[in-house]
């Protein structure tokens, strides 16, 4: 699955594809990017200004 994500917010967004925390990406504010998700799973988390994405909690894949 290919997805195009546009960040129209004021802060960067952490993008995790297929629960692969080691290769997560940061999508900056006002940016747009295409991601390939073999398992069809894309997780997004808005980061506060000045937040280091490595400080964010790991995505466990839980939906609860």
Buried (B, 14 or more C-beta within 10 A) or exposed (E): EEEEBEBEEEEBBBBBBBBBBEEBBBBEBEEEBEBEBEEEBBBEBEBEEEBEBEEBEEBEEEEE
